[in-house]
Amino acid sequence: MIIGGGDGSILSVVEDMIKYGCSTDNVTFGIIPLGTGNDFSNCMGWGFTHLPDLIGENLINLKK
């Protein structure tokens, strides 16, 4: 499962999975750190990337 967002987005997805009875045991989460604070990204050592640097000029990096 790919989650684009930050701590709140990750928590929301996991909470909804639990709420609707989906097991998280066999799920691999991929995180695209687009949250406003990027606390999860920083804790994992991925660092902080400004959104314009991440998506590139004219969305070139996002399209790649």
PDB file with SEQRES, HELIX, SHEET and CRYST1 records, atoms N, CA, C and O in Angstrom:
SEQRES   1 A   64  MET ILE ILE GLY GLY GLY ASP GLY SER ILE LEU SER VAL          
SEQRES   2 A   64  VAL GLU ASP MET ILE LYS TYR GLY CYS SER THR ASP ASN          
SEQRES   3 A   64  VAL THR PHE GLY ILE ILE PRO LEU GLY THR GLY ASN ASP          
SEQRES   4 A   64  PHE SER ASN CYS MET GLY TRP GLY PHE THR HIS LEU PRO          
SEQRES   5 A   64  ASP LEU ILE GLY GLU ASN LEU ILE ASN LEU LYS LYS              
HELIX    1 AA1 ASP A    7  LYS A   19  1                                  13    
HELIX    2 AA2 ASP A   39  CYS A   43  1                                   5    
HELIX    3 AA3 LEU A   51  ILE A   55  1                                   5    
HELIX    4 AA4 GLU A   57  LEU A   59  5                                   3    
HELIX    5 AA5 ILE A   60  LYS A   63  1                                   4    
SHEET    1 AA1 2 ILE A   2  GLY A   5  0                                        
SHEET    2 AA1 2 GLY A  30  PRO A  33  1                                        
CRYST1    1.000    1.000    1.000  90.00  90.00  90.00 P 1           1          
ATOM      1  N   MET A   1       0.853  -1.158   0.000  1.00  0.00           N  
ATOM      2  CA  MET A   1       0.000   0.000   0.000  1.00  0.00           C  
ATOM      3  C   MET A   1       0.902   1.224   0.000  1.00  0.00           C  
ATOM      4  O   MET A   1       1.824   1.326   0.810  1.00  0.00           O  
ATOM      5  N   ILE A   2       0.637   2.139  -0.897  1.00  0.00           N  
ATOM      6  CA  ILE A   2       1.405   3.377  -0.972  1.00  0.00           C  
ATOM      7  C   ILE A   2       0.573   4.491  -0.349  1.00  0.00           C  
ATOM      8  O   ILE A   2      -0.589   4.694  -0.702  1.00  0.00           O  
ATOM      9  N   ILE A   3       1.196   5.210   0.589  1.00  0.00           N  
ATOM     10  CA  ILE A   3       0.521   6.320   1.253  1.00  0.00           C  
ATOM     11  C   ILE A   3       1.325   7.584   0.982  1.00  0.00           C  
ATOM     12  O   ILE A   3       2.499   7.670   1.341  1.00  0.00           O  
ATOM     13  N   GLY A   4       0.700   8.549   0.357  1.00  0.00           N  
ATOM     14  CA  GLY A   4       1.324   9.856   0.139  1.00  0.00           C  
ATOM     15  C   GLY A   4       0.795  10.812   1.179  1.00  0.00           C  
ATOM     16  O   GLY A   4      -0.389  11.148   1.169  1.00  0.00           O  
ATOM     17  N   GLY A   5       1.646  11.252   2.071  1.00  0.00           N  
ATOM     18  CA  GLY A   5       1.215  12.156   3.132  1.00  0.00           C  
ATOM     19  C   GLY A   5       2.193  12.129   4.272  1.00  0.00           C  
ATOM     20  O   GLY A   5       3.372  11.824   4.095  1.00  0.00           O  
ATOM     21  N   GLY A   6       1.707  12.444   5.420  1.00  0.00           N  
ATOM     22  CA  GLY A   6       2.555  12.490   6.603  1.00  0.00           C  
ATOM     23  C   GLY A   6       2.007  11.611   7.707  1.00  0.00           C  
ATOM     24  O   GLY A   6       1.264  10.661   7.461  1.00  0.00           O  
ATOM     25  N   ASP A   7       2.385  11.944   8.919  1.00  0.00           N  
ATOM     26  CA  ASP A   7       1.996  11.142  10.079  1.00  0.00           C  
ATOM     27  C   ASP A   7       0.485  10.947  10.151  1.00  0.00           C  
ATOM     28  O   ASP A   7       0.010   9.840  10.405  1.00  0.00           O  
ATOM     29  N   GLY A   8      -0.259  12.007   9.931  1.00  0.00           N  
ATOM     30  CA  GLY A   8      -1.719  11.932  10.014  1.00  0.00           C  
ATOM     31  C   GLY A   8      -2.304  11.019   8.955  1.00  0.00           C  
ATOM     32  O   GLY A   8      -3.244  10.272   9.228  1.00  0.00           O  
ATOM     33  N   SER A   9      -1.762  11.071   7.757  1.00  0.00           N  
ATOM     34  CA  SER A   9      -2.251  10.214   6.668  1.00  0.00           C  
ATOM     35  C   SER A   9      -1.967   8.749   6.963  1.00  0.00           C  
ATOM     36  O   SER A   9      -2.825   7.891   6.755  1.00  0.00           O  
ATOM     37  N   ILE A  10      -0.770   8.466   7.445  1.00  0.00           N  
ATOM     38  CA  ILE A  10      -0.395   7.086   7.773  1.00  0.00           C  
ATOM     39  C   ILE A  10      -1.303   6.553   8.875  1.00  0.00           C  
ATOM     40  O   ILE A  10      -1.848   5.455   8.767  1.00  0.00           O  
ATOM     41  N   LEU A  11      -1.460   7.333   9.926  1.00  0.00           N  
ATOM     42  CA  LEU A  11      -2.307   6.929  11.043  1.00  0.00           C  
ATOM     43  C   LEU A  11      -3.743   6.718  10.588  1.00  0.00           C  
ATOM     44  O   LEU A  11      -4.381   5.749  11.000  1.00  0.00           O  
ATOM     45  N   SER A  12      -4.256   7.596   9.756  1.00  0.00           N  
ATOM     46  CA  SER A  12      -5.627   7.500   9.276  1.00  0.00           C  
ATOM     47  C   SER A  12      -5.848   6.209   8.483  1.00  0.00           C  
ATOM     48  O   SER A  12      -6.864   5.537   8.664  1.00  0.00           O  
ATOM     49  N   VAL A  13      -4.908   5.864   7.612  1.00  0.00           N  
ATOM     50  CA  VAL A  13      -5.040   4.652   6.808  1.00  0.00           C  
ATOM     51  C   VAL A  13      -5.032   3.413   7.700  1.00  0.00           C  
ATOM     52  O   VAL A  13      -5.870   2.525   7.543  1.00  0.00           O  
ATOM     53  N   VAL A  14      -4.087   3.355   8.633  1.00  0.00           N  
ATOM     54  CA  VAL A  14      -3.997   2.199   9.527  1.00  0.00           C  
ATOM     55  C   VAL A  14      -5.250   2.094  10.404  1.00  0.00           C  
ATOM     56  O   VAL A  14      -5.786   1.003  10.596  1.00  0.00           O  
ATOM     57  N   GLU A  15      -5.712   3.230  10.933  1.00  0.00           N  
ATOM     58  CA  GLU A  15      -6.928   3.211  11.749  1.00  0.00           C  
ATOM     59  C   GLU A  15      -8.130   2.731  10.949  1.00  0.00           C  
ATOM     60  O   GLU A  15      -8.941   1.955  11.457  1.00  0.00           O  
ATOM     61  N   ASP A  16      -8.255   3.182   9.702  1.00  0.00           N  
ATOM     62  CA  ASP A  16      -9.378   2.747   8.867  1.00  0.00           C  
ATOM     63  C   ASP A  16      -9.284   1.256   8.543  1.00  0.00           C  
ATOM     64  O   ASP A  16     -10.300   0.562   8.507  1.00  0.00           O  
ATOM     65  N   MET A  17      -8.076   0.768   8.309  1.00  0.00           N  
ATOM     66  CA  MET A  17      -7.917  -0.664   8.049  1.00  0.00           C  
ATOM     67  C   MET A  17      -8.394  -1.481   9.250  1.00  0.00           C  
ATOM     68  O   MET A  17      -9.091  -2.484   9.095  1.00  0.00           O  
ATOM     69  N   ILE A  18      -8.011  -1.040  10.440  1.00  0.00           N  
ATOM     70  CA  ILE A  18      -8.425  -1.735  11.662  1.00  0.00           C  
ATOM     71  C   ILE A  18      -9.933  -1.606  11.858  1.00  0.00           C  
ATOM     72  O   ILE A  18     -10.605  -2.578  12.204  1.00  0.00           O  
ATOM     73  N   LYS A  19     -10.461  -0.407  11.635  1.00  0.00           N  
ATOM     74  CA  LYS A  19     -11.889  -0.146  11.802  1.00  0.00           C  
ATOM     75  C   LYS A  19     -12.742  -1.060  10.921  1.00  0.00           C  
ATOM     76  O   LYS A  19     -13.796  -1.532  11.349  1.00  0.00           O  
ATOM     77  N   TYR A  20     -12.286  -1.308   9.691  1.00  0.00           N  
ATOM     78  CA  TYR A  20     -13.058  -2.112   8.750  1.00  0.00           C  
ATOM     79  C   TYR A  20     -12.622  -3.578   8.714  1.00  0.00           C  
ATOM     80  O   TYR A  20     -13.003  -4.327   7.815  1.00  0.00           O  
ATOM     81  N   GLY A  21     -11.816  -3.978   9.705  1.00  0.00           N  
ATOM     82  CA  GLY A  21     -11.457  -5.385   9.850  1.00  0.00           C  
ATOM     83  C   GLY A  21     -10.393  -5.890   8.895  1.00  0.00           C  
ATOM     84  O   GLY A  21     -10.254  -7.099   8.709  1.00  0.00           O  
ATOM     85  N   CYS A  22      -9.638  -4.985   8.287  1.00  0.00           N  
ATOM     86  CA  CYS A  22      -8.557  -5.400   7.390  1.00  0.00           C  
ATOM     87  C   CYS A  22      -7.315  -5.700   8.218  1.00  0.00           C  
ATOM     88  O   CYS A  22      -6.918  -4.899   9.065  1.00  0.00           O  
ATOM     89  N   SER A  23      -6.715  -6.828   7.978  1.00  0.00           N  
ATOM     90  CA  SER A  23      -5.502  -7.192   8.698  1.00  0.00           C  
ATOM     91  C   SER A  23      -4.315  -6.408   8.132  1.00  0.00           C  
ATOM     92  O   SER A  23      -4.161  -6.293   6.916  1.00  0.00           O  
ATOM     93  N   THR A  24      -3.488  -5.877   9.016  1.00  0.00           N  
ATOM     94  CA  THR A  24      -2.277  -5.176   8.585  1.00  0.00           C  
ATOM     95  C   THR A  24      -1.062  -6.100   8.628  1.00  0.00           C  
ATOM     96  O   THR A  24       0.057  -5.668   8.352  1.00  0.00           O  
ATOM     97  N   ASP A  25      -1.277  -7.375   8.976  1.00  0.00           N  
ATOM     98  CA  ASP A  25      -0.172  -8.317   9.130  1.00  0.00           C  
ATOM     99  C   ASP A  25       0.595  -8.570   7.836  1.00  0.00           C  
ATOM    100  O   ASP A  25       1.817  -8.712   7.859  1.00  0.00           O  
ATOM    101  N   ASN A  26      -0.098  -8.627   6.728  1.00  0.00           N  
ATOM    102  CA  ASN A  26       0.539  -8.958   5.453  1.00  0.00           C  
ATOM    103  C   ASN A  26       0.593  -7.783   4.491  1.00  0.00           C  
ATOM    104  O   ASN A  26       0.659  -7.970   3.276  1.00  0.00           O  
ATOM    105  N   VAL A  27       0.567  -6.580   5.031  1.00  0.00           N  
ATOM    106  CA  VAL A  27       0.580  -5.383   4.198  1.00  0.00           C  
ATOM    107  C   VAL A  27       1.955  -4.726   4.305  1.00  0.00           C  
ATOM    108  O   VAL A  27       2.480  -4.522   5.400  1.00  0.00           O  
ATOM    109  N   THR A  28       2.514  -4.405   3.167  1.00  0.00           N  
ATOM    110  CA  THR A  28       3.751  -3.630   3.130  1.00  0.00           C  
ATOM    111  C   THR A  28       3.362  -2.197   2.802  1.00  0.00           C  
ATOM    112  O   THR A  28       2.700  -1.932   1.798  1.00  0.00           O  
ATOM    113  N   PHE A  29       3.780  -1.281   3.660  1.00  0.00           N  
ATOM    114  CA  PHE A  29       3.448   0.124   3.457  1.00  0.00           C  
ATOM    115  C   PHE A  29       4.620   0.830   2.789  1.00  0.00           C  
ATOM    116  O   PHE A  29       5.769   0.697   3.210  1.00  0.00           O  
ATOM    117  N   GLY A  30       4.309   1.573   1.755  1.00  0.00           N  
ATOM    118  CA  GLY A  30       5.283   2.453   1.114  1.00  0.00           C  
ATOM    119  C   GLY A  30       4.847   3.878   1.404  1.00  0.00           C  
ATOM    120  O   GLY A  30       3.696   4.244   1.166  1.00  0.00           O  
ATOM    121  N   ILE A  31       5.760   4.672   1.914  1.00  0.00           N  
ATOM    122  CA  ILE A  31       5.422   6.036   2.320  1.00  0.00           C  
ATOM    123  C   ILE A  31       6.065   7.041   1.371  1.00  0.00           C  
ATOM    124  O   ILE A  31       7.273   7.005   1.138  1.00  0.00           O  
ATOM    125  N   ILE A  32       5.247   7.935   0.828  1.00  0.00           N  
ATOM    126  CA  ILE A  32       5.756   9.078   0.079  1.00  0.00           C  
ATOM    127  C   ILE A  32       5.600  10.267   1.017  1.00  0.00           C  
ATOM    128  O   ILE A  32       4.485  10.740   1.232  1.00  0.00           O  
ATOM    129  N   PRO A  33       6.714  10.761   1.584  1.00  0.00           N  
ATOM    130  CA  PRO A  33       6.640  11.776   2.644  1.00  0.00           C  
ATOM    131  C   PRO A  33       6.226  13.152   2.132  1.00  0.00           C  
ATOM    132  O   PRO A  33       7.074  13.997   1.847  1.00  0.00           O  
ATOM    133  N   LEU A  34       4.915  13.368   2.017  1.00  0.00           N  
ATOM    134  CA  LEU A  34       4.387  14.645   1.544  1.00  0.00           C  
ATOM    135  C   LEU A  34       3.673  15.425   2.639  1.00  0.00           C  
ATOM    136  O   LEU A  34       2.980  16.401   2.351  1.00  0.00           O  
ATOM    137  N   GLY A  35       3.833  15.007   3.890  1.00  0.00           N  
ATOM    138  CA  GLY A  35       3.173  15.692   4.992  1.00  0.00           C  
ATOM    139  C   GLY A  35       3.775  17.065   5.242  1.00  0.00           C  
ATOM    140  O   GLY A  35       4.877  17.366   4.785  1.00  0.00           O  
ATOM    141  N   THR A  36       3.042  17.888   5.967  1.00  0.00           N  
ATOM    142  CA  THR A  36       3.503  19.255   6.216  1.00  0.00           C  
ATOM    143  C   THR A  36       4.707  19.300   7.138  1.00  0.00           C  
ATOM    144  O   THR A  36       5.577  20.156   6.975  1.00  0.00           O  
ATOM    145  N   GLY A  37       4.773  18.382   8.115  1.00  0.00           N  
ATOM    146  CA  GLY A  37       5.905  18.382   9.039  1.00  0.00           C  
ATOM    147  C   GLY A  37       6.933  17.313   8.722  1.00  0.00           C  
ATOM    148  O   GLY A  37       8.099  17.431   9.098  1.00  0.00           O  
ATOM    149  N   ASN A  38       6.500  16.271   8.029  1.00  0.00           N  
ATOM    150  CA  ASN A  38       7.364  15.150   7.667  1.00  0.00           C  
ATOM    151  C   ASN A  38       8.085  14.546   8.859  1.00  0.00           C  
ATOM    152  O   ASN A  38       9.239  14.135   8.739  1.00  0.00           O  
ATOM    153  N   ASP A  39       7.416  14.485  10.017  1.00  0.00           N  
ATOM    154  CA  ASP A  39       8.030  13.911  11.217  1.00  0.00           C  
ATOM    155  C   ASP A  39       8.414  12.453  10.999  1.00  0.00           C  
ATOM    156  O   ASP A  39       9.498  12.031  11.403  1.00  0.00           O  
ATOM    157  N   PHE A  40       7.536  11.679  10.365  1.00  0.00           N  
ATOM    158  CA  PHE A  40       7.836  10.270  10.122  1.00  0.00           C  
ATOM    159  C   PHE A  40       9.068  10.138   9.232  1.00  0.00           C  
ATOM    160  O   PHE A  40       9.955   9.327   9.500  1.00  0.00           O  
ATOM    161  N   SER A  41       9.113  10.931   8.186  1.00  0.00           N  
ATOM    162  CA  SER A  41      10.251  10.913   7.269  1.00  0.00           C  
ATOM    163  C   SER A  41      11.550  11.252   7.993  1.00  0.00           C  
ATOM    164  O   SER A  41      12.573  10.601   7.784  1.00  0.00           O  
ATOM    165  N   ASN A  42      11.505  12.257   8.830  1.00  0.00           N  
ATOM    166  CA  ASN A  42      12.705  12.654   9.563  1.00  0.00           C  
ATOM    167  C   ASN A  42      13.135  11.589  10.571  1.00  0.00           C  
ATOM    168  O   ASN A  42      14.328  11.328  10.727  1.00  0.00           O  
ATOM    169  N   CYS A  43      12.170  10.975  11.252  1.00  0.00           N  
ATOM    170  CA  CYS A  43      12.492   9.911  12.215  1.00  0.00           C  
ATOM    171  C   CYS A  43      13.121   8.706  11.537  1.00  0.00           C  
ATOM    172  O   CYS A  43      13.974   8.037  12.120  1.00  0.00           O  
ATOM    173  N   MET A  44      12.706   8.425  10.312  1.00  0.00           N  
ATOM    174  CA  MET A  44      13.239   7.280   9.578  1.00  0.00           C  
ATOM    175  C   MET A  44      14.576   7.599   8.915  1.00  0.00           C  
ATOM    176  O   MET A  44      15.198   6.728   8.308  1.00  0.00           O  
ATOM    177  N   GLY A  45      15.014   8.859   9.036  1.00  0.00           N  
ATOM    178  CA  GLY A  45      16.293   9.246   8.452  1.00  0.00           C  
ATOM    179  C   GLY A  45      16.227   9.564   6.970  1.00  0.00           C  
ATOM    180  O   GLY A  45      17.253   9.677   6.298  1.00  0.00           O  
ATOM    181  N   TRP A  46      14.993   9.707   6.464  1.00  0.00           N  
ATOM    182  CA  TRP A  46      14.840  10.014   5.048  1.00  0.00           C  
ATOM    183  C   TRP A  46      15.047  11.493   4.762  1.00  0.00           C  
ATOM    184  O   TRP A  46      15.287  11.886   3.620  1.00  0.00           O  
ATOM    185  N   GLY A  47      14.953  12.306   5.800  1.00  0.00           N  
ATOM    186  CA  GLY A  47      15.147  13.740   5.633  1.00  0.00           C  
ATOM    187  C   GLY A  47      13.906  14.451   5.148  1.00  0.00           C  
ATOM    188  O   GLY A  47      12.864  13.840   4.912  1.00  0.00           O  
ATOM    189  N   PHE A  48      14.039  15.742   5.007  1.00  0.00           N  
ATOM    190  CA  PHE A  48      12.927  16.589   4.571  1.00  0.00           C  
ATOM    191  C   PHE A  48      13.189  17.055   3.149  1.00  0.00           C  
ATOM    192  O   PHE A  48      14.279  17.538   2.842  1.00  0.00           O  
ATOM    193  N   THR A  49      12.214  16.917   2.295  1.00  0.00           N  
ATOM    194  CA  THR A  49      12.313  17.388   0.919  1.00  0.00           C  
ATOM    195  C   THR A  49      11.182  18.359   0.673  1.00  0.00           C  
ATOM    196  O   THR A  49      10.020  18.048   0.934  1.00  0.00           O  
ATOM    197  N   HIS A  50      11.514  19.518   0.178  1.00  0.00           N  
ATOM    198  CA  HIS A  50      10.478  20.476  -0.171  1.00  0.00           C  
ATOM    199  C   HIS A  50       9.710  19.948  -1.371  1.00  0.00           C  
ATOM    200  O   HIS A  50      10.300  19.379  -2.290  1.00  0.00           O  
ATOM    201  N   LEU A  51       8.420  20.130  -1.365  1.00  0.00           N  
ATOM    202  CA  LEU A  51       7.571  19.595  -2.419  1.00  0.00           C  
ATOM    203  C   LEU A  51       8.044  19.985  -3.822  1.00  0.00           C  
ATOM    204  O   LEU A  51       8.059  19.126  -4.703  1.00  0.00           O  
ATOM    205  N   PRO A  52       8.434  21.250  -4.070  1.00  0.00           N  
ATOM    206  CA  PRO A  52       8.907  21.573  -5.422  1.00  0.00           C  
ATOM    207  C   PRO A  52      10.132  20.749  -5.829  1.00  0.00           C  
ATOM    208  O   PRO A  52      10.278  20.406  -7.002  1.00  0.00           O  
ATOM    209  N   ASP A  53      11.013  20.429  -4.878  1.00  0.00           N  
ATOM    210  CA  ASP A  53      12.172  19.604  -5.193  1.00  0.00           C  
ATOM    211  C   ASP A  53      11.758  18.167  -5.485  1.00  0.00           C  
ATOM    212  O   ASP A  53      12.362  17.498  -6.323  1.00  0.00           O  
ATOM    213  N   LEU A  54      10.732  17.702  -4.796  1.00  0.00           N  
ATOM    214  CA  LEU A  54      10.275  16.328  -4.945  1.00  0.00           C  
ATOM    215  C   LEU A  54       9.587  16.105  -6.285  1.00  0.00           C  
ATOM    216  O   LEU A  54       9.853  15.111  -6.960  1.00  0.00           O  
ATOM    217  N   ILE A  55       8.705  17.019  -6.675  1.00  0.00           N  
ATOM    218  CA  ILE A  55       7.945  16.805  -7.911  1.00  0.00           C  
ATOM    219  C   ILE A  55       8.642  17.403  -9.134  1.00  0.00           C  
ATOM    220  O   ILE A  55       8.335  17.026 -10.265  1.00  0.00           O  
ATOM    221  N   GLY A  56       9.571  18.326  -8.917  1.00  0.00           N  
ATOM    222  CA  GLY A  56      10.327  18.908 -10.019  1.00  0.00           C  
ATOM    223  C   GLY A  56       9.564  19.976 -10.779  1.00  0.00           C  
ATOM    224  O   GLY A  56       8.346  20.110 -10.659  1.00  0.00           O  
ATOM    225  N   GLU A  57      10.314  20.724 -11.559  1.00  0.00           N  
ATOM    226  CA  GLU A  57       9.718  21.778 -12.364  1.00  0.00           C  
ATOM    227  C   GLU A  57       8.796  21.161 -13.410  1.00  0.00           C  
ATOM    228  O   GLU A  57       9.169  20.199 -14.082  1.00  0.00           O  
ATOM    229  N   ASN A  58       7.608  21.708 -13.545  1.00  0.00           N  
ATOM    230  CA  ASN A  58       6.586  21.194 -14.463  1.00  0.00           C  
ATOM    231  C   ASN A  58       6.254  19.721 -14.195  1.00  0.00           C  
ATOM    232  O   ASN A  58       5.899  18.976 -15.108  1.00  0.00           O  
ATOM    233  N   LEU A  59       6.376  19.321 -12.933  1.00  0.00           N  
ATOM    234  CA  LEU A  59       6.039  17.956 -12.478  1.00  0.00           C  
ATOM    235  C   LEU A  59       6.923  16.876 -13.096  1.00  0.00           C  
ATOM    236  O   LEU A  59       6.527  15.710 -13.118  1.00  0.00           O  
ATOM    237  N   ILE A  60       8.103  17.226 -13.597  1.00  0.00           N  
ATOM    238  CA  ILE A  60       8.962  16.285 -14.314  1.00  0.00           C  
ATOM    239  C   ILE A  60       9.342  15.071 -13.450  1.00  0.00           C  
ATOM    240  O   ILE A  60       9.316  13.942 -13.940  1.00  0.00           O  
ATOM    241  N   ASN A  61       9.694  15.285 -12.178  1.00  0.00           N  
ATOM    242  CA  ASN A  61      10.075  14.159 -11.313  1.00  0.00           C  
ATOM    243  C   ASN A  61       8.878  13.283 -10.996  1.00  0.00           C  
ATOM    244  O   ASN A  61       9.004  12.062 -10.913  1.00  0.00           O  
ATOM    245  N   LEU A  62       7.717  13.900 -10.818  1.00  0.00           N  
ATOM    246  CA  LEU A  62       6.505  13.147 -10.525  1.00  0.00           C  
ATOM    247  C   LEU A  62       6.131  12.272 -11.727  1.00  0.00           C  
ATOM    248  O   LEU A  62       5.716  11.126 -11.553  1.00  0.00           O  
ATOM    249  N   LYS A  63       6.274  12.802 -12.929  1.00  0.00           N  
ATOM    250  CA  LYS A  63       5.946  12.039 -14.135  1.00  0.00           C  
ATOM    251  C   LYS A  63       6.892  10.865 -14.330  1.00  0.00           C  
ATOM    252  O   LYS A  63       6.490   9.816 -14.834  1.00  0.00           O  
ATOM    253  N   LYS A  64       8.161  11.042 -13.928  1.00  0.00           N  
ATOM    254  CA  LYS A  64       9.131   9.938 -14.048  1.00  0.00           C  
ATOM    255  C   LYS A  64       8.720   8.803 -13.156  1.00  0.00           C  
ATOM    256  O   LYS A  64       9.399   7.778 -13.108  1.00  0.00           O  
TER     257      LYS A  64                                                      
END                                                                             
